[in-house]
Amino acid sequence: MDLDTVRTFVAAADAGQFQEAAAELAVTQQAVSKRIAALERNLGVRLFTRTARGAELTIDGQAFLPHARELLRAAERAVESVRPGRRPLRVDVINSRGAASGLMRGFHRAHPEIDLDVMMLFEIETAVTAIRSGAIDASFRAVVAPGRPLPEDIESVRVIDEPLQLLTGPAHALAGARSVTVAQLAGHRIWMPGIVPGTEWGAYYDDLVAEFGLTIEATGPNFGSDALLDTIADTPALATFMGEHTRLAWPADHGLRRIPVTSPTPVYPHSLLWHRDNPHPALTILRTHLAATTTGHYAADTWTPDWVLPR
């Protein structure tokens, strides 16, 4: 159903005259008459009766009027749902417990007036496609793997470099250390069943292994963080890596230890990605907030792969 004809019908019903409706809509009276006639043909009924005083609704016109108003309200709601500045800012944070989720929680506390839709997309290709199509406004991604550069219409900025920590159970050989060097990790089994080949984090850990001769095992099914924590707590021979800003909770009797890694500190570089032509005003506010509140990168002795996007 053509919304212009519906809008014209409502205007004529409210005004009681085609001439006044034409003035309100900034069209000619002839245009109003043609639109009403087209709507009547579409519905198969007469909507108005011409009188000396103007135009009065028929019984069918009276029945149709409330539905016509609802059609126009629905159309306006549909437009508002996608209008930049009126709809929520849609941001991909990859997962609910990582650094990106924490950054968005901080943004929400600082700007509670901004509506947010937070989602979790898995692969970077999915996120980039969603950014380019307008399905989302921004995505937090750690790195872009070699041979997979970002499209030219995608902008990015590194917002925070997250140091890795070693997570061990209470009986692990390194559990009592206040910090460990990367060299001390050689020969220890680091279990990370969440690593998926072809992802940006998979490429990151591949380079970490190659650079420092570490042993990272991604074997076995990934039953989630709770199962990982249970296994690390009960297995003295296993440890895992965890980002400093990753927020996980475990039972007190697990006795897990989070140990800083040094000399150098491997850092995981989180970047914000967005489309260069995205007009959503809250996206600019988010970028300004991140620039003012994140520490960027750690100036001390750190490591990232050579192919990580520069700052």
Stockholm file with secondary structure:
# STOCKHOLM 1.0

chainA/1-311         MDLDTVRTFVAAADAGQFQEAAAELAVTQQAVSKRIAALERNLGVRLFTRTARGAELTIDGQAFLPHARELLRAAERAVESVRPGRRPLRVDVINSRGAASGLMRGFHRAHPEIDLDVMMLFEIETAVTAIRSGAIDASFRAVVAPGRPLPEDIESVRVIDEPLQLLTGPAHALAGARSVTVAQLAGHRIWMPGIVPGTEWGAYYDDLVAEFGLTIEATGPNFGSDALLDTIADTPALATFMGEHTRLAWPADHGLRRIPVTSPTPVYPHSLLWHRDNPHPALTILRTHLAATTTGHYAADTWTPDWVLPR
#=GR chainA/1-311 SS CCHHHHHHHHHHHHHSSHHHHHHHHTSCHHHHHHHHHHHHHHHTSCCEEEETTEEEECHHHHHHHHHHHHHHHHHHHHHHHHSTTTSCEEEECSSSSSHHHHHHHHHHHHCTTSCEEEECCCSHHHHHHHHHHTSCSEEEESCCCTTCCCCTTEEEEEEEEEEEEEEECTTSTTTTCSCEETGGGTTSEEECTTCCTTSHHHHHHHHHHHHHTCEEECCSCCCCHHHHHHHHHHCTTEEEEEETTCCCCCCGGGCCEEEEEESSEEEEEEEEEEETTCCCHHHHHHHHHHHHHCCBSCCSSEECCTTSCCC
#=GC SS_cons         CCHHHHHHHHHHHHHSSHHHHHHHHTSCHHHHHHHHHHHHHHHTSCCEEEETTEEEECHHHHHHHHHHHHHHHHHHHHHHHHSTTTSCEEEECSSSSSHHHHHHHHHHHHCTTSCEEEECCCSHHHHHHHHHHTSCSEEEESCCCTTCCCCTTEEEEEEEEEEEEEEECTTSTTTTCSCEETGGGTTSEEECTTCCTTSHHHHHHHHHHHHHTCEEECCSCCCCHHHHHHHHHHCTTEEEEEETTCCCCCCGGGCCEEEEEESSEEEEEEEEEEETTCCCHHHHHHHHHHHHHCCBSCCSSEECCTTSCCC
//
